[in-house]
Amino acid sequence: MSAYMTEFDRVHRSRVRFAWLIVLAVVTGAGAWLTAPFGIVQLTRGEAAGWLLVAAGVLLLGLCVAAIIVAVRAHGRIAPQSLPGKANPAFDEPQPSKNPNGGFALVDSQLGSH
């Protein structure tokens, strides 16, 4: 397998891993958002199951933060920042027309200049 295909496979695997980490972060964040407040409500009512729900919510929140951090670090390896390249020396240079016949121009026709 060529070096290009090897690099393509590596980048593809990294992108898939990044997508799964984002999905994991969203799911665990939603789970933390649903369980922790419900556990707090259960604790205010004096039920012991509230401690389990609060602990699960904190655990899910920690997993969400960890997934986000790992995804950001993985994304840095996928899409590196662009580096400045060498300036194009012909960028600001005028290019003459390739048409040898020229064109019609109204230079010095004094139209609209009263």
Secondary structure by P-SEA (a helix, b strand, c coil): ccaaaaaaaaaaaaaaaaaaaaaaaaaaaaaaaccaaaaaaaaaacccaaaaaaaaaaaaaaaaaaaaaaaaaaaaaaccccccccccccccccccccccbbbbbbcccccccc
